[in-house]
Amino acid sequence: MVADSISGVLSKEMLERFQERAPTYDRDNTFFQEDFDELREAGYLYAAVPKELGGLGMNLAQVAACQRRISYYAPATALGVNMHFYWTGVAADVWRSGDKSVEWILAETMNDHVFAAGHAEQGTDIPLLTSTTVAERVEGGYRFTGHKFFGSMSPVWTYLGLHGLDNSDPEAPKIIHAFMPRGTEGYEIKEVWDTLGMRATQSQDTILDGAFVPDRYIGRVVPAGAAGIDLFTLGIFAWALTTFGNVYYGIAQRVLEMTIEAVKGKSSIALTRSMAHHPEVQHAIAEMVMEMEAIAPQLDKVAEDWSNGVDHGQAWVIKLIGAKYRAVEGAWKVVDAALDVTGGFGIFKKSPIERLWRDARLGKIHPGNYALSHEFVAKVALGIDPDEPPRWG
């Protein structure tokens, strides 16, 4: 049964259990199965589904706040389940716009199906808008052939959201957004996940070898490139980037609090009081606090504007990419500084900071990365077509 309140879904007791299990998941490189089961039982996977369809009816701002809260306790759990909202949130926004074409995603979510994201590919610098995966039109649907990385929540998804390029007309290439059911033939999950951080997500590779997806599970067929950005595609960026930013902000929140408490209790033979009274420690703490103060308002404003239907036009690209980029870069600065401030104990495996430091570092590689973020923001600001290739010399 769906809980009626946020506190009923994400109780402090449940989140503390997540926090207790997080080091074990990381050490053993295993999926957050117990956390996932608790979230499912609590009805959290229904969070973005409109109330009219039986869900909690949360908008992007509300889900982002919940994701930030989970991440404070268990970042990998937050990041993993984030990929489910990646799709259910988009489907809900499309549904609320009056377009019922992906209502089935919301219905399947209420039937306890789990959606995940399969977009990352080697050699694809622009996620969603182009693809190295081939989408071949056949009778009744499409066949997909390609290699997807970071297939989120590989152990539990029942639909994998993916995209491929239909280049049958080279003059008008199309991106096919599809949802592949778990029971589909022609794909293989390759267990390669042994990573620096966010290990509990178990985001394994997915090899597609002519996997057939029927038309009823095709979410969108749009032009390749920026010309294909409609509400569905822009919604993917909105839900993914904003919630990514909140996940990494949640890590930094916890690390900052841990660092402040640590220096209050840390002594030095050069001081008669704790290290909290050392001028350079105070300087570092001030830098961390001010960095955090700048992140939350931007993330919250972007999420609220999206949820309230504010029309920023093309500037949405700047706002979404900018908020995510600012959040993960700032969070990393805070977490990295914490390792300096807290000292040598932070490098030991038994220190929570060691694990959180590794988790935080992964934020910088999530789309859009450094190069793509700057390219897209600059082109939109300058009025340049985002699809225009760079010209050197």
N, C-alpha and C positions, 0 to 999 in steps of 0.2 A: 504494500500500500504506500502511496506517495505521501510523505510527511507534509504538513501544512506550513512549516516554517523552516527558515534556514538553520536555526539552532537545532531543530529536530533532525535535520539531514546531516549536518556536520557538527556533532556534539564534541565537546572538548575531550571527553573520555575516549571517543573513537580516534580523534586526531592524535592523542597521546599514545595510543596503541600503534598508530602509524609510525610515530617518531621512534618508538622502541624497536620496531621491526626494520626500519630503514637501514641501519648499519649491517644487519645480517643479509638483507637482499643485496646490498652493495658488495659485501665480502664474498658471498657465494655466487654472485652474478646470476641471480634468479629473479623471476618475474614477481611483481608485488601481488601475488594471488590472493592472500588473505585480505589485504587492503581493498583490492578490487571487489571481492565478495561482499565486504562490509558496505562499500559504496553502492553496490548494486542492490543489496538488501534494504538499504536506507532510502532508495529511490533517487539517488543523486544522478544517475544516468538519464533520468527524465527531466532534469533541471531546465533545459532550454525548450522543451516541448510546450506549446501553448496550453493553457488551462482548459481551453475548449476541447482539446484532444486528450485530456487526461493527465497532462504533465504539470510541472511546477510553474511554468510560464515566466521563467526568468529571462531578462534581456541580457545583452552583452555586458553591460556595466555590472549587473548582479552576478553573472557567472564569473566574470573576471575577478571580482572581489572574493568569491568563494575559492577560486583557483589560487589566488594569492594566499589565502588562509591555509589551504592544504599544503602549499609549498613551504610555508614557514615550518611545518612539522616534517614533511616528507616530499622533497622536491621531485624525485623521480616518479612518485605516484601521481603527483599533480601533472607533470609533463605527459605521462602516459595517457591518462584519462582525458587530457586536453584534446587529443586527436579525435575523440568521440564528439566533443562539442564543436570541433572544427566543422563537422557536418550537420549535426542536429541544430546548431545555432543558425547556420546558413539556411537550412531548410525552413526553419521557423520564420526567419525574416522574409524569405521569398513567399511563404504562405500568407504572412500578414499583409504583404503587398497586394494580395488578391490573386496571385499566381499559384495554382494548386498542383503544378506539374511534379513537384517533389514532395507532395504530402505523404506519399507512401513511405518516405524515410522516417517521418514522424510516427506513422502508424507502426512501422516495424520496430522502432525504438520502444514504443509502448508494449510491443510483444517480446521485449527483452533481447532484441538484437543489438549488437555492438558494432559501431562504425569506426573505421580507422583510416589513416592517410597513407597513401603510397605514391608520393610525387617525386621524391629525390632521385636523380639520375646522374650518372657520370657524364660530363660533357654538356649538361644543360645548365647554363648560367642564369637563365630566367625561368624560375619555376612557374608552373601553371600555363604560361603563355606560349611555350613551345615544348617540344619533347623529342627524345631519342627513341621512345617507344613507338612502334608502328601500330596504328589502328586501321585494320583492313575491313572495309564494308563487305559483309556477306549477307545472305538471306536471313532476315529476322534479327540482325544485330551486328556486332563488330567482334573481330578477333584481335587480340592484343599480344604483341611479341616485344619483349624488352626486359631490362634489368632494373628493378626498383630497389633503392637503398632506403634505410630507415623506415621499414614497414612497421609502423607503431603498433604496440600491443599485439605482437604476432601470436602469442598463445591463445588469445581470447576473441579476436575480432570475428564477426560473422559476415560482414561486408567490408571489402577493402575499396575505398574511394581512390580511383586512379585516373590518369589521363594519358592519351596517346595522340600522335599526329596522323591524320588522314591526308596524305599527299597525292591522292589519286588525281587531283587536278592541281598541278604545280602552280598555276596562276591564282588559285584560291585555296591554299591549304587550310585545313580545319583542325581544331583541337576537340577531341571527343572526351568528355568527362563521364566516367562510368563507375558503377558500383558492382564489384565482382563478389558473388556469394561464395561462402567458404567451400561449398561442395562442388565448385566448378572444376572441370578437368582442364589440364594444360598449364598448370602452374606448380611451382615448388617453393617452399619456404626453406631458405638456406641459412642454417644457424652459424652466423659469423660474429655475433654481438659479444665482443670482449673489449670494452672501451675504457677510456680515461674516466668518464663520469656518466651520470644518469643511467647506470647499468641496469637498474630494475625495470626500465621501460621495455627491455628485450625487443628492440626494434630491428628485427632480422631482415635480411635481403629477401626479396620476392622475385623469382625468375618466371617470367611469362613466356609461354611457348605456344602461341596460338590459342590462348584462353578465350573462350567465347562468352560474351556478355550480351544477353538479349536486349532488345529495344526498351523493354519496360524498366530496365535498370540503367538506361542512359540518361544522365542528369541534364546534360547540355551538349549541343554541337554549336561551336562558335568559331569565328575566324581566328587563325593563329595570330599571336602577337597582341599588342595593346588594343587593337581593334576589337578583340574578343572580350573585353572587360564589360560585362553587364552586371546586374545586381547579384547574380549567383557568383560570378567570379570575383567581383570586388568584395562580396561578403566573405568569401574564403580568406582573402587577405585580412579583412577586418577582424574576423574571429580568431584566426591563427596568430597574427602579429600582436594583437592587443593582449591575448591571453598568454602568449609566450613572454611578453614583457612583464606581466604580473607574476608569472612563475619565478622569473629570475629576481624580480624585486622582492618577492617573499623570502628567497634565500638570503638576500642582503639584509633584510629586516632582522632575521634571526641572528645572523653573524654579527651585526652591529650591536645588538643587545648582549650577546655573549662576550664581545670584546670589551664593552663598557664594564660589565661585571668582573671580567678577568683582571683588568688593570686596577680596579678598586682593591682587589685582594692580592696584587702582585707586589712583592717587596724588592728592595735593592739595598746593598750595604752602603751605597752612596747617599741614601735618603733616610730620613727619620720617619717619613710617612710613606704611603703606598705610591706606586708608579703613576697613579692618577694625578699626582702633583708634579710630575715631570713636565716641563714646558713643551718638549717635543712630542710627548705622548698626547698632551692636550691639543697640540697643533694637529696631530694626525686624527684624533677623534673629531675635532671640529671639521676637518676636511671631509671625513666620512659622513658626518651628520648633514652638512650642507649639500653634499652630493645626493643624499637620500631625499632631502627636502625638495629638490628640483625634479625628482623622477615622478613621484606619486601624482602631483597635480596634472602633469601632462598626460599620464596614462588615464587618469580618471576623467579628464575633460574629453579626450578622444572617445573613450567608451560611452560616456554620457551623450555626446553629440550623435554618435552612431545610433544609440538606442532611442534617442528622441527624434530621429529622422532629419537632423539638420543637413541642409544641402550645401556641401562644400565644393561640389562639382569636381573638377580635376584635382583640386587641392587635397582631396581625400588621400591621394597617393602620398603626398608630402606628409600629411598628418599621421597616417597609419605607419608608414615606414619610419618616420622621424621618432614617433613615440616608442616603437619597439627598439630601434637602434639606441636611442638615448637611455632606455631602461637597462638593456643588457650591458652596454658599455659602462654605465654608471654603477650598476650592481657589481660588475667585475672589479672596478676600481676599489669599491668598498671592501669586497671580500679579499682581494689581494693585499690591500693595506692591513687588513686584520691579521694576516699571517706575520707581517712585520711587527705589528704592535704587541701581539700576544707572545711572540718569541718562539723558541725552539720546540716547545711542546706541541705546537700546531702541526708539525710535520709527521707526528706519530699516528699510526693507524687508529689508535684508541681515542684520538682527539676528533670530535665532531667537525672541527674546522678543516681538517685534512680532507674529509669526504666532501664537505660543502664547497671547499675551494675547487675541487675537481668538477663538481656539478656546475658551479657557476661559470667555469671557463667555457662550457659548451654553448652558452648563450650567444657567443659571438659568431658561431658558425651557422646558427639557424638563419634561414632566408628572412630578409635579405642580408647577405653578408656585407662587409665593409665596402667592397667595390660596387656591388649592385645597388646598395642603398644610396650611395653618393651619385651614381649615374642617373638613377630614376628621379631622385629629388631635384638634381640640377636640370635635367631635361624638362621636367614639368615646369619648374620655376622660370626657365628660359624660353618656354614655348616651343621646344624642340620635340618632334615626334619621338616617343620612347623607342619605337622600332628602328629608328635611324641608326645605322652602324657607325662606330667611330671612324674618323678619317685621320690617318697619321701622315705627317709630312706636308 
